[in-house]
């Protein structure tokens, strides 16, 4: 972390969840507290490894109403309570005008927690359904419109960072999507600067697995809001990649961890991109230069 005091020792594994409103419905079992501690540890590790935190900043924490963003907010609030996250948090939900969207759930939930928040209404649903044929997937255009609006809100609110709930499995799936369908080796970075160079985009859950996030969200009884825009579309490329990774994980448990570790252990000299490694400059030692 930037400009922060040394981190205190971690709590005991069986320590109960702190008396925060976000944990009002959390179980007191040892298994839940062990899971919570693991997710907190992984989030801290990502924050520190990628130098995400600058003391005194304001972060726009994006909430969709899904398990990932609820978990993100809960873990950030926990770290903030512990004095390990010296930033101001502003929760934000972008109401995209989807039919039957339960507009009351997130404002009531956030108000009950006492969390500062902003609900932004922008009818991107009509744009997406108008521009994209019914047999095509909405995700790409929907994501671009959503991101543009969130960047605008972050600027209006004086935030330095937009914080997203993408996790380890999202990062892996994006890597394989780019590999198989995009012809490039790239994924979601845990930290990047937006194209306008005025906002940082952060993914503190980069080390957290989706299955454990799902267990945490279920135990916490978050008021989940399903995405009805694209959830009924079959054959999405990301779903195919997810199914492939699930099959690999069943055959060889721990495969996702190995794959993810590979993304943190890149050797440019053993790949084929001449812009990342100076193959032209490689030279063998002359006879005179070799040791006898």
Helices and strands as residue ranges (DSSP letters): G 21-23, H 30-49, E 58-62, H 67-81, E 88-95, H 104-113, E 117-121, H 124-131, H 139-156, E 161-163, H 168-177, I 178-182, E 191-193, E 200-202, H 210-220, H 237-251, H 255-263, G 268-270
